[in-house]
Amino acid sequence: MTLSSIESITPRFVSLRAGQSILVLLSLNPTLLAQPIAPLARTIRDSVDTARATDTVERIYATDRWFTFPKFEETARYLRARLEESGVQQVEISGAPADGRTQAGFWTMPLAWDATGARLDVVAPEKFSLCDYLTAPTCLGMWSGSSPGVEAELVDLKTTAWKDVAGKLVLTRENAANLKAKLVQYGALGAVNAFTENPSLGDDRQWINAWGDHGWGYLESSTPLLSFSITPNQLRRLERLLAAGKVTLRAEAKTRHYEGRYPWVTGLLPGTTAEEVLVLGHTSEQGAHDNATGVAASIEALHILRKLIAAGKLPPPRRGIRVLLMPEMYGSLHYIQQHPERMKRTIASITVDTPAASYDLAGTEYTIYRSAHAGKSWTDALMPRIAQAVLPRGRPWHLVEHETGTDAYLSEPTVGVPNLWIYSGTGVVTHHNSADLPRTVDPRSLRDLVSLVATYLYYTASAGSQDANWLANVTLDAATDDLRQAASQGVDALAAGDSRAASFALARLSYLADRHQTALQGLKRLGSSSQLEQPFTERLRQFRDVQSARLREAGVVPYVRAPEKDNLVVRRKRLGTLPLDDLAAEKREGFPSGAWDKMVTVALYWCNGKRTVSEVAFLTEMEMGRPIVFDFAGYFRFLERHGYVDLSRTPIN
């Protein structure tokens, strides 16, 4: 499809949640933009069995909703059987050691945990129940400590000093997991969490799924405090009682921490070569949308493809299609670390951490997150064409830049597998909430999700040199979109008198052209030749020069970042991000955890053992799209002191 024909189509714009950058917001006629994919998309969409997919959601939810490690094992056994029923081969269950000390990358594996019952009751000045794990599992925080039954005063952190919480249960309105270190420091008995992402869900409660002293998972060194969660309506009742005087609770929790396994399941739909394409969905969470739908969609995608191949409606793909169903981050990191040779044979991946919510609610459209810029790929341009071909006309979708927050890190260079992440909202916000139920899954959205995943997997697994020309064209289209947007931002900055922003935009044009050139080079993995790549690279450079001229002719000079002090080369030691879960907050010198913080994560990805800290800082600013005030040299020195990276004055050859 040519650039001019794209411009002739009027896009339908829809809203995106506040703070999210919009790259493309389109609802287009698939026959105009995705002709090579449209027949495949129709064949797959017509084959989706939403009843089967819905049944899989319900079965996963039935065990994972208890979020204990024995239940995770039950889920894994069910998933193995479901994959085998689906015709997937080489299905295996393995897992990360849940011992609280083993690391995958720099993520420390949590201890295994079990709960067989828990209650929290008000015993004075009135008597009524707040929590019963057997009827409302989310009332108990994951990795909560145990208690045979203890009576303790409830104090409200809103009106109580930290020095006065020792031996007491503490009512918190911030997520109690964020306060764990201080609760430990000041000797609290435990937390009664009143935080919720959606206060309008008056009789539902937030699931607290983090209880480590310094991070997410509960480690060997963590402290076994009690953790409960209450509803907004219960909070209001407790506030009235606390306003009148002392409140006493009775807490009981039958839990245990032990060394076990965090299970993951994998299987393969074979191709005709040893190469693979990977789909990841995370298990081991309590919700239907987060993430039983993502897991079910991944299974159903392979089930459909196997049926279509067996029926002769699709030829066997060139590459195998592998599914990995695992605990978020912990499982994927362990799998990748255990199978480096398999990952080298993997040419692309897709992360399905994705609700399938009602068509009739705003905010449930699908969002496609692109790869991190350090691993820019042609798959970033492919997936929008698949969305155009798969989704019903009038169903909007979004394309945005890479984000952290789930298993979407595979494109970073130490793994080196291009990754896309599909996500959507749930309309009524039920993230990590007891209201995240199977009955809120919309079969229409589930059909969309399965179709998106299956079409991407099959096309990518089958693509070869015969597809390279079309993929080079759509990659060039994506590049020109990005370059035009960057130039327009510079023009707008000039009009507003912001010369620094205009200079930044000019520098970003060269940066973006380099990133998209890397994406074009990635087509060699499909068997494309340099003779194909060269003319597209030249067109990309020409378009960059045209856009740059718009700013240069107005007197704009490229942005130059001041060099970092102590400008060394950073050498990474392990794959993945840096959660700092083995380092207390007071030892972090004010630097953020890299578990989810995008800026420091992006900076880490640019560290290839050859770039200086100044070069890394510049590239980080370019990817983030804005100048950044941050002590990059100090941050990497901090990481070196704690053994996370090495610094050198000599680049790796």
C-alpha positions as CSV (number, residue, x, y, z in Angstrom):
1,M,0.0,0.0,0.0
2,T,1.5,3.4,-0.9
3,L,1.8,6.3,1.4
4,S,-0.5,8.4,-0.8
5,S,-3.3,5.9,-0.7
6,I,-3.1,5.7,3.1
7,E,-3.4,9.5,3.3
8,S,-6.6,9.3,1.2
9,I,-8.3,7.3,3.9
10,T,-10.0,9.2,6.8
11,P,-9.1,7.7,10.1
12,R,-11.7,7.3,12.9
13,F,-10.2,8.8,16.0
14,V,-11.1,7.5,19.5
15,S,-10.0,8.5,23.0
16,L,-7.1,6.9,24.8
17,R,-6.5,7.0,28.6
18,A,-4.8,10.1,29.9
19,G,-1.0,10.2,29.6
20,Q,-0.7,7.7,26.8
21,S,1.0,8.7,23.6
22,I,-1.0,8.1,20.4
23,L,0.8,6.9,17.4
24,V,-2.0,5.6,15.2
25,L,-5.7,5.4,15.9
26,L,-7.4,3.8,13.0
27,S,-10.5,1.9,12.1
28,L,-9.9,1.2,8.4
29,N,-11.2,-1.0,5.7
30,P,-9.0,-4.1,5.9
31,T,-9.2,-4.7,2.1
32,L,-7.4,-1.4,1.5
33,L,-4.5,-1.9,3.9
34,A,-4.0,-5.6,4.5
35,Q,-4.8,-7.4,1.3
36,P,-2.0,-10.1,1.7
37,I,-3.4,-10.9,5.2
38,A,-7.2,-10.5,4.7
39,P,-7.9,-14.1,3.4
40,L,-5.9,-15.6,6.2
41,A,-7.6,-13.4,8.8
42,R,-11.1,-14.4,7.5
43,T,-10.2,-18.1,7.5
44,I,-9.0,-17.9,11.1
45,R,-11.7,-15.7,12.4
46,D,-14.4,-18.0,10.9
47,S,-12.9,-20.9,12.8
48,V,-12.8,-19.5,16.3
49,D,-14.8,-21.5,18.8
50,T,-15.7,-18.9,21.4
51,A,-17.5,-21.5,23.5
52,R,-14.3,-23.5,23.8
53,A,-12.3,-20.5,24.6
54,T,-14.8,-19.3,27.2
55,D,-14.7,-22.8,28.8
56,T,-10.9,-22.5,29.0
57,V,-11.2,-19.1,30.7
58,E,-13.6,-20.5,33.3
59,R,-11.4,-23.6,34.0
60,I,-8.3,-21.5,34.5
61,Y,-10.2,-19.0,36.8
62,A,-11.6,-21.9,38.9
63,T,-8.1,-22.8,40.2
64,D,-6.0,-19.6,39.8
65,R,-8.6,-17.5,41.7
66,W,-7.2,-19.1,44.9
67,F,-3.6,-17.9,44.0
68,T,-1.8,-20.5,46.0
69,F,1.1,-22.6,44.7
70,P,-0.8,-25.9,45.0
71,K,-3.6,-24.4,42.9
72,F,-1.1,-23.1,40.4
73,E,0.0,-26.7,40.0
74,E,-3.6,-27.7,39.3
75,T,-3.8,-25.0,36.7
76,A,-0.6,-26.2,35.1
77,R,-1.9,-29.8,34.9
78,Y,-5.2,-28.6,33.3
79,L,-3.3,-26.4,30.8
80,R,-1.1,-29.4,29.8
81,A,-4.2,-31.5,29.2
82,R,-5.9,-28.6,27.3
83,L,-2.9,-28.1,25.0
84,E,-2.7,-31.9,24.3
85,E,-6.4,-31.9,23.5
86,S,-5.7,-29.0,21.1
87,G,-3.2,-31.0,19.2
88,V,-0.1,-29.2,20.6
89,Q,3.0,-31.5,20.8
90,Q,5.9,-31.8,23.1
91,V,3.8,-30.4,26.0
92,E,5.7,-30.2,29.2
93,I,5.4,-28.8,32.7
94,S,8.5,-27.4,34.4
95,G,9.0,-24.4,36.6
96,A,11.2,-22.0,38.4
97,P,12.4,-22.9,41.9
98,A,10.2,-21.1,44.3
99,D,12.8,-21.0,47.1
100,G,13.1,-17.2,47.8
101,R,16.7,-17.0,46.7
102,T,17.4,-18.4,43.2
103,Q,17.5,-15.6,40.5
104,A,16.5,-15.6,36.9
105,G,18.2,-12.5,35.5
106,F,18.2,-10.4,38.6
107,W,14.7,-11.3,39.6
108,T,14.7,-13.3,42.8
109,M,12.2,-16.2,42.7
110,P,9.6,-16.0,45.5
111,L,8.9,-18.6,48.1
112,A,6.0,-20.9,47.4
113,W,2.9,-20.2,49.5
114,D,-0.3,-21.9,50.5
115,A,-3.5,-20.8,52.3
116,T,-6.2,-23.1,53.5
117,G,-8.3,-20.5,55.4
118,A,-8.3,-17.0,56.8
119,R,-10.7,-14.7,58.6
120,L,-10.8,-11.1,59.8
121,D,-13.5,-10.1,62.2
122,V,-14.4,-7.0,64.2
123,V,-14.9,-8.1,67.8
124,A,-15.3,-4.7,69.5
125,P,-17.1,-2.3,69.8
126,E,-19.3,-4.4,67.5
127,K,-19.1,-7.9,66.1
128,F,-19.1,-8.5,62.3
129,S,-17.1,-10.2,59.7
130,L,-14.7,-8.4,57.3
131,C,-13.0,-11.3,55.5
132,D,-13.4,-15.0,54.9
133,Y,-10.9,-16.5,52.5
134,L,-13.1,-19.5,51.7
135,T,-15.8,-17.3,50.3
136,A,-13.8,-14.3,49.1
137,P,-10.2,-15.3,48.3
138,T,-9.1,-11.8,47.5
139,C,-9.6,-10.7,51.1
140,L,-6.3,-12.4,51.9
141,G,-3.1,-10.9,50.5
142,M,-0.9,-13.3,48.6
143,W,2.1,-14.4,50.7
144,S,0.3,-13.3,53.9
145,G,1.8,-14.6,57.1
146,S,-0.1,-16.9,59.4
147,S,-1.9,-16.5,62.7
148,P,-3.7,-19.1,64.9
149,G,-6.1,-16.3,65.9
150,V,-5.0,-13.1,67.5
151,E,-6.9,-10.1,68.7
152,A,-5.3,-6.7,68.0
153,E,-6.2,-3.0,67.9
154,L,-6.9,-1.5,64.4
155,V,-5.2,1.8,63.8
156,D,-5.7,4.1,60.9
157,L,-2.5,5.2,59.2
158,K,-4.3,8.3,58.2
159,T,-4.4,9.5,61.8
160,T,-1.7,7.4,63.5
161,A,2.0,8.0,63.6
162,W,4.3,5.2,62.4
163,K,5.8,5.0,65.9
164,D,2.4,3.9,67.3
165,V,1.7,0.9,65.0
166,A,3.8,-1.7,66.8
167,G,1.8,-4.9,67.5
168,K,-1.3,-3.5,65.7
169,L,-3.2,-4.1,62.5
170,V,-2.8,-1.0,60.3
171,L,-5.5,0.3,58.0
172,T,-4.0,1.6,54.8
173,R,-5.5,3.5,51.8
174,E,-2.3,3.2,49.8
175,N,-1.6,-0.3,48.4
176,A,-0.3,-2.0,51.5
177,A,2.5,-3.8,49.5
178,N,4.1,-0.4,48.9
179,L,4.3,0.1,52.7
180,K,5.6,-3.4,53.6
181,A,9.1,-2.2,54.5
182,K,7.8,0.4,56.9
183,L,5.3,-1.9,58.4
184,V,8.1,-4.3,59.2
185,Q,10.4,-1.4,60.4
186,Y,7.8,-0.2,62.9
187,G,6.7,-3.6,64.1
188,A,3.2,-3.8,62.8
189,L,1.3,-7.0,63.1
190,G,0.0,-6.7,59.6
191,A,-2.1,-4.6,57.1
192,V,-5.8,-4.1,56.5
193,N,-5.7,-2.8,52.9
194,A,-8.4,-0.4,51.9
195,F,-6.7,0.7,48.6
196,T,-8.7,0.0,45.4
197,E,-8.2,1.0,41.8
198,N,-12.0,1.5,41.5
199,P,-13.7,2.8,44.7
200,S,-17.1,2.6,42.9
201,L,-17.0,-1.2,43.4
202,G,-18.3,-0.9,46.9
203,D,-18.6,-4.6,47.7
204,D,-15.5,-5.8,45.9
205,R,-11.9,-5.7,47.1
206,Q,-8.4,-5.2,45.6
207,W,-6.2,-8.2,45.3
208,I,-2.8,-7.6,47.1
209,N,-0.4,-9.8,45.1
210,A,2.9,-8.4,46.4
211,W,4.4,-8.9,49.9
212,G,8.1,-8.9,49.6
213,D,10.0,-6.5,52.0
214,H,11.8,-4.9,49.0
215,G,9.8,-5.8,45.9
216,W,7.1,-8.0,44.5
217,G,7.6,-11.6,45.5
218,Y,8.0,-12.9,49.1
219,L,11.7,-13.9,49.4
220,E,13.6,-16.0,51.9
221,S,14.5,-12.8,53.8
222,S,11.0,-11.4,53.8
223,T,8.9,-10.9,57.0
224,P,5.6,-12.9,57.4
225,L,3.2,-10.1,58.3
226,L,-0.5,-10.6,58.0
227,S,-2.2,-9.1,54.9
228,F,-5.9,-8.6,54.5
229,S,-8.0,-6.5,52.0
230,I,-11.4,-4.9,52.6
231,T,-14.1,-3.4,50.4
232,P,-14.9,0.4,50.1
233,N,-18.2,-0.2,52.0
234,Q,-16.4,-2.0,54.8
235,L,-13.9,0.9,54.9
236,R,-16.6,3.4,55.5
237,R,-18.0,1.3,58.3
238,L,-14.7,1.0,60.0
239,E,-14.1,4.7,59.7
240,R,-17.3,5.4,61.6
241,L,-16.2,3.0,64.4
242,L,-12.7,4.5,64.6
243,A,-14.1,8.0,64.8
244,A,-16.0,6.9,67.9
245,G,-13.1,5.1,69.7
246,K,-11.0,2.0,69.8
247,V,-11.6,-0.9,67.3
248,T,-10.4,-4.5,68.0
249,L,-10.1,-7.1,65.3
250,R,-9.5,-10.8,65.4
251,A,-7.2,-12.2,62.7
252,E,-6.7,-15.8,61.8
253,A,-4.7,-17.1,58.8
254,K,-3.8,-20.7,58.0
255,T,-0.9,-20.1,55.6
256,R,2.6,-21.4,55.1
257,H,5.7,-20.4,53.1
258,Y,7.8,-23.2,51.8
259,E,10.3,-24.2,49.0
260,G,8.4,-25.4,46.0
261,R,8.0,-24.7,42.3
262,Y,6.5,-21.8,40.3
263,P,5.1,-23.9,37.3
264,W,5.2,-23.0,33.7
265,V,3.8,-25.0,30.7
266,T,5.1,-25.0,27.2
267,G,4.3,-26.9,23.9
268,L,4.9,-26.7,20.2
269,L,2.9,-26.7,17.0
270,P,5.7,-28.0,14.8
271,G,6.9,-26.2,11.6
272,T,9.0,-27.5,8.8
273,T,12.2,-26.0,10.3
274,A,13.7,-25.6,13.7
275,E,12.9,-21.9,14.0
276,E,10.1,-20.8,16.2
277,V,7.6,-18.1,16.9
278,L,6.5,-17.7,20.6
279,V,3.3,-16.7,22.3
280,L,3.4,-15.9,26.0
281,G,0.4,-15.7,28.4
282,H,0.8,-15.4,32.2
283,T,-1.0,-17.7,34.6
284,S,-1.0,-17.6,38.4
285,E,-3.3,-14.5,39.0
286,Q,-6.8,-14.4,40.4
287,G,-8.7,-12.7,37.6
288,A,-10.6,-13.8,34.5
289,H,-9.4,-10.9,32.4
290,D,-6.0,-10.8,34.1
291,N,-5.1,-13.2,32.7
292,A,-7.2,-16.2,32.1
293,T,-8.4,-14.6,28.8
294,G,-4.9,-14.1,27.6
295,V,-4.0,-17.7,28.4
296,A,-7.2,-19.1,26.8
297,A,-6.7,-17.0,23.7
298,S,-3.1,-18.4,23.3
299,I,-4.3,-22.0,23.6
300,E,-7.3,-21.5,21.2
301,A,-5.0,-19.8,18.7
302,L,-2.9,-23.0,18.4
303,H,-6.0,-25.2,18.5
304,I,-7.4,-23.4,15.5
305,L,-4.2,-23.4,13.5
306,R,-3.7,-27.1,14.1
307,K,-7.2,-27.9,12.9
308,L,-6.8,-25.7,9.8
309,I,-3.5,-27.3,9.0
310,A,-4.9,-30.8,9.6
311,A,-7.9,-30.1,7.3
312,G,-5.6,-28.8,4.5
313,K,-7.0,-25.3,4.7
314,L,-3.5,-23.9,5.7
315,P,-0.1,-25.4,4.8
316,P,2.2,-26.3,7.7
317,P,4.2,-23.1,8.7
318,R,7.9,-22.8,8.1
319,R,8.5,-22.2,11.8
320,G,7.1,-23.9,14.8
321,I,4.7,-22.0,17.0
322,R,5.5,-22.4,20.7
323,V,3.2,-21.4,23.6
324,L,4.6,-20.5,27.0
325,L,2.1,-20.2,29.9
326,M,3.8,-19.1,33.1
327,P,3.8,-16.8,36.1
328,E,4.3,-13.2,35.0
329,M,8.0,-12.3,34.7
330,Y,9.3,-15.0,37.1
331,G,8.2,-17.8,34.8
332,S,9.2,-16.2,31.5
333,L,12.7,-15.2,32.7
334,H,13.3,-18.7,34.1
335,Y,12.2,-20.3,30.8
336,I,14.3,-18.0,28.7
337,Q,17.4,-18.5,30.9
338,Q,16.9,-22.3,30.8
339,H,16.5,-22.4,27.0
340,P,19.0,-20.0,25.4
341,E,19.4,-22.2,22.2
342,R,15.7,-22.3,21.7
343,M,15.4,-18.6,22.1
344,K,18.2,-18.1,19.4
345,R,15.9,-20.0,17.0
346,T,12.9,-17.7,17.9
347,I,12.3,-15.0,15.4
348,A,9.4,-13.2,17.0
349,S,7.0,-13.3,19.9
350,I,3.8,-11.8,21.2
351,T,2.7,-11.3,24.8
352,V,-1.0,-11.8,25.5
353,D,-1.7,-10.1,28.9
354,T,-5.1,-9.0,27.8
355,P,-8.7,-8.6,28.9
356,A,-11.5,-9.5,26.6
357,A,-14.1,-7.1,27.9
358,S,-17.5,-5.8,26.7
359,Y,-17.9,-4.2,23.3
360,D,-20.5,-2.0,24.9
361,L,-18.1,-0.2,27.3
362,A,-15.7,2.5,26.5
363,G,-12.0,1.8,27.0
364,T,-12.1,-1.9,26.0
365,E,-10.5,-1.4,22.5
366,Y,-7.3,-3.3,21.9
367,T,-3.9,-1.6,22.2
368,I,-0.8,-2.8,20.5
369,Y,2.5,-2.0,22.2
370,R,5.5,-2.0,20.0
371,S,8.9,-3.5,20.7
372,A,11.5,-1.5,22.7
373,H,13.5,0.7,20.4
374,A,16.8,-1.2,21.1
375,G,15.1,-4.2,19.5
376,K,13.1,-2.4,16.7
377,S,11.6,-4.9,14.3
378,W,9.4,-5.2,11.2
379,T,6.8,-6.9,13.4
380,D,5.9,-3.5,14.7
381,A,4.6,-2.6,11.3
382,L,3.1,-6.0,10.6
383,M,0.8,-6.1,13.6
384,P,-1.3,-3.0,12.7
385,R,-2.0,-4.5,9.3
386,I,-3.2,-7.7,11.1
387,A,-5.4,-5.6,13.3
388,Q,-6.9,-3.9,10.2
389,A,-7.6,-7.3,8.6
390,V,-8.9,-9.0,11.7
391,L,-11.0,-6.6,13.7
392,P,-14.6,-5.8,12.5
393,R,-15.0,-2.5,10.7
394,G,-15.8,0.2,13.2
395,R,-14.0,-1.5,16.0
396,P,-11.2,0.9,17.0
397,W,-7.7,-0.1,18.2
398,H,-4.6,1.7,19.3
399,L,-0.9,1.5,18.4
400,V,1.5,2.9,21.0
401,E,5.2,2.6,22.0
402,H,6.7,-0.1,24.1
403,E,5.8,-0.2,27.8
404,T,7.0,-2.1,30.8
405,G,4.5,-3.8,33.1
406,T,4.4,-7.4,31.9
407,D,6.4,-10.0,29.9
408,A,7.0,-7.5,27.1
409,Y,10.8,-7.3,27.5
410,L,11.9,-10.0,25.0
411,S,12.9,-7.5,22.4
412,E,15.6,-6.1,24.6
413,P,19.1,-7.1,23.2
414,T,20.1,-9.7,25.8
415,V,17.1,-11.8,24.7
416,G,16.8,-10.4,21.2
417,V,13.4,-11.6,20.2
418,P,11.0,-8.9,18.8
419,N,7.9,-8.7,21.0
420,L,4.5,-7.2,20.7
421,W,2.0,-6.9,23.6
422,I,-1.7,-6.8,23.1
423,Y,-3.8,-5.2,25.8
424,S,-7.2,-3.6,26.5
425,G,-9.1,-2.1,29.4
426,T,-12.1,-3.7,31.0
427,G,-14.4,-0.6,30.8
428,V,-15.4,-0.8,34.4
429,V,-12.0,-1.0,36.0
430,T,-11.6,-4.4,37.7
431,H,-7.8,-4.8,37.5
432,H,-6.6,-7.0,40.4
433,N,-10.1,-6.9,41.9
434,S,-12.6,-9.5,43.0
435,A,-14.9,-8.1,40.4
436,D,-12.7,-9.6,37.6
437,L,-15.1,-12.5,36.8
438,P,-15.6,-14.8,33.9
439,R,-19.1,-13.6,33.3
440,T,-17.7,-10.2,32.3
441,V,-15.8,-11.7,29.4
442,D,-17.4,-10.8,26.1
443,P,-17.3,-13.6,23.5
444,R,-17.0,-11.0,20.7
445,S,-13.8,-9.6,22.3
446,L,-12.5,-13.1,22.9
447,R,-13.0,-13.9,19.2
448,D,-11.1,-10.7,18.3
449,L,-8.3,-11.6,20.6
450,V,-7.9,-15.2,19.4
451,S,-8.1,-14.1,15.8
452,L,-5.4,-11.4,16.3
453,V,-3.0,-13.8,18.1
454,A,-3.6,-16.7,15.6
455,T,-3.2,-14.6,12.5
456,Y,0.0,-13.0,13.8
457,L,1.5,-16.3,14.8
458,Y,0.7,-18.1,11.6
459,Y,1.8,-15.3,9.3
460,T,5.0,-14.7,11.1
461,A,5.7,-18.4,11.3
462,S,5.2,-18.8,7.6
463,A,6.8,-15.6,6.3
464,G,9.8,-16.0,4.0
465,S,11.7,-14.2,1.3
466,Q,8.5,-14.0,-0.8
467,D,7.0,-11.8,1.9
468,A,10.0,-9.5,2.4
469,N,9.0,-6.9,-0.2
470,W,5.6,-6.3,1.2
471,L,7.0,-6.3,4.8
472,A,9.7,-3.8,3.7
473,N,6.9,-1.6,2.3
474,V,4.8,-1.6,5.4
475,T,7.9,-1.0,7.5
476,L,8.7,2.0,5.4
477,D,5.2,3.2,5.8
478,A,5.5,3.0,9.6
479,A,8.8,4.8,9.4
480,T,7.4,7.7,7.4
481,D,4.5,8.0,9.9
482,D,6.9,8.3,12.8
483,L,9.2,10.7,10.9
484,R,6.4,13.0,9.8
485,Q,5.0,13.1,13.4
486,A,8.4,14.0,14.8
487,A,8.9,16.8,12.2
488,S,5.4,18.2,12.9
489,Q,6.3,18.3,16.6
490,G,9.3,20.4,15.7
491,V,7.3,22.7,13.5
492,D,4.8,23.2,16.3
493,A,7.6,23.9,18.8
494,L,9.0,26.6,16.4
495,A,5.6,28.2,16.2
496,A,5.4,28.2,20.0
497,G,8.9,29.8,20.3
498,D,10.4,26.6,21.9
499,S,13.7,26.3,20.0
500,R,15.0,23.6,22.3
501,A,12.0,21.3,21.6
502,A,12.5,22.0,17.9
503,S,16.2,21.0,18.1
504,F,15.2,17.9,19.9
505,A,12.7,17.0,17.2
506,L,15.4,17.5,14.5
507,A,17.8,15.1,16.3
508,R,15.0,12.6,16.7
509,L,14.5,12.4,13.0
510,S,17.9,10.9,12.5
511,Y,17.4,8.6,15.5
512,L,14.0,7.3,14.2
513,A,15.4,6.7,10.8
514,D,18.2,4.6,12.3
515,R,15.7,2.6,14.3
516,H,13.5,1.8,11.3
517,Q,16.6,1.0,9.3
518,T,17.3,-1.7,12.0
519,A,13.8,-3.0,11.5
520,L,14.4,-3.3,7.7
521,Q,17.7,-5.1,8.4
522,G,15.8,-7.6,10.5
523,L,14.0,-8.9,7.4
524,K,17.2,-10.8,6.6
525,R,16.0,-13.4,9.1
526,L,13.2,-14.2,6.6
527,G,15.7,-14.6,3.8
528,S,15.6,-11.2,2.2
529,S,18.7,-9.9,0.4
530,S,20.7,-6.7,0.6
531,Q,19.5,-5.9,-2.9
532,L,16.0,-5.7,-1.4
533,E,17.0,-3.8,1.7
534,Q,19.1,-1.1,0.0
535,P,16.4,0.7,-2.0
536,F,14.1,0.8,1.0
537,T,16.9,2.1,3.2
538,E,17.6,4.8,0.6
539,R,13.9,5.9,0.5
540,L,13.9,6.0,4.3
541,R,16.9,8.3,4.3
542,Q,15.4,10.5,1.6
543,F,12.2,10.9,3.6
544,R,14.3,11.7,6.7
545,D,16.2,14.4,4.8
546,V,13.0,15.9,3.5
547,Q,11.5,16.2,7.0
548,S,14.8,17.5,8.4
549,A,14.9,20.2,5.8
550,R,11.6,21.6,7.1
551,L,13.4,22.4,10.4
552,R,16.9,23.1,9.2
553,E,15.7,25.7,6.7
554,A,14.1,27.5,9.7
555,G,17.5,27.7,11.4
556,V,17.1,24.8,13.7
557,V,20.2,22.9,14.8
558,P,20.2,19.4,16.2
559,Y,19.9,18.9,19.9
560,V,23.1,18.0,21.8
561,R,23.0,16.5,25.2
562,A,25.7,17.6,27.7
563,P,28.1,14.7,28.3
564,E,27.8,12.7,31.5
565,K,30.5,13.0,34.2
566,D,32.7,9.9,34.5
567,N,31.7,8.7,31.1
568,L,32.3,5.0,31.1
569,V,31.0,2.0,29.1
570,V,28.3,-0.1,30.8
571,R,28.5,-3.9,30.5
572,R,25.4,-5.9,31.5
573,K,25.7,-9.1,33.4
574,R,22.4,-10.8,33.0
575,L,19.2,-10.7,30.9
576,G,16.1,-8.7,31.7
577,T,15.3,-5.8,34.0
578,L,16.6,-4.8,37.4
579,P,13.9,-4.9,40.1
580,L,16.4,-4.4,43.0
581,D,14.2,-6.9,45.0
582,D,17.3,-8.0,46.9
583,L,18.2,-4.4,48.0
584,A,16.4,-2.4,50.7
585,A,14.9,0.9,49.7
586,E,17.2,2.8,52.0
587,K,20.2,1.4,50.1
588,R,19.0,2.5,46.7
589,E,20.3,6.0,47.1
590,G,17.1,7.5,45.7
591,F,17.3,5.6,42.4
592,P,14.1,3.8,41.2
593,S,13.6,0.1,40.9
594,G,13.9,-1.1,37.3
595,A,11.0,-3.6,37.7
596,W,8.6,-1.4,35.9
597,D,10.2,2.1,35.6
598,K,10.4,2.7,31.9
599,M,13.1,5.3,31.8
600,V,15.8,3.3,33.7
601,T,14.7,0.1,31.9
602,V,15.1,1.8,28.5
603,A,18.5,3.0,29.5
604,L,19.6,-0.5,30.5
605,Y,18.5,-1.9,27.2
606,W,20.8,0.5,25.4
607,C,23.8,-0.7,27.3
608,N,25.6,-3.1,24.9
609,G,29.1,-3.0,26.3
610,K,30.1,-0.6,23.6
611,R,28.2,2.6,24.3
612,T,29.3,5.2,26.8
613,V,27.0,6.4,29.5
614,S,26.5,9.7,27.5
615,E,25.5,7.7,24.4
616,V,23.1,5.6,26.5
617,A,21.6,8.8,28.0
618,F,21.1,10.4,24.6
619,L,19.4,7.3,23.2
620,T,17.2,7.0,26.2
621,E,16.0,10.6,25.7
622,M,15.4,9.9,22.1
623,E,13.3,6.8,22.8
624,M,11.3,8.5,25.6
625,G,10.7,11.5,23.3
626,R,11.8,14.2,25.6
627,P,14.9,15.6,27.4
628,I,15.5,14.0,30.7
629,V,17.1,15.4,33.9
630,F,18.6,12.3,35.5
631,D,22.1,11.4,36.9
632,F,22.8,8.5,34.4
633,A,26.4,8.3,35.5
634,G,25.5,8.2,39.1
635,Y,22.8,5.5,38.5
636,F,25.2,3.2,36.7
637,R,27.8,3.7,39.3
638,F,25.2,2.7,41.9
639,L,24.4,-0.4,39.9
640,E,28.1,-1.3,39.7
641,R,28.6,-0.9,43.5
642,H,25.8,-3.5,44.0
643,G,27.0,-6.0,41.4
644,Y,24.3,-5.5,38.8
645,V,26.6,-4.1,36.0
646,D,30.3,-3.7,35.2
647,L,31.8,-0.3,34.1
648,S,34.9,-0.1,31.9
649,R,36.8,2.5,29.9
650,T,37.2,-0.1,27.2
651,P,34.3,-1.1,24.9
652,I,33.7,-4.7,24.0
653,N,35.1,-5.5,20.5
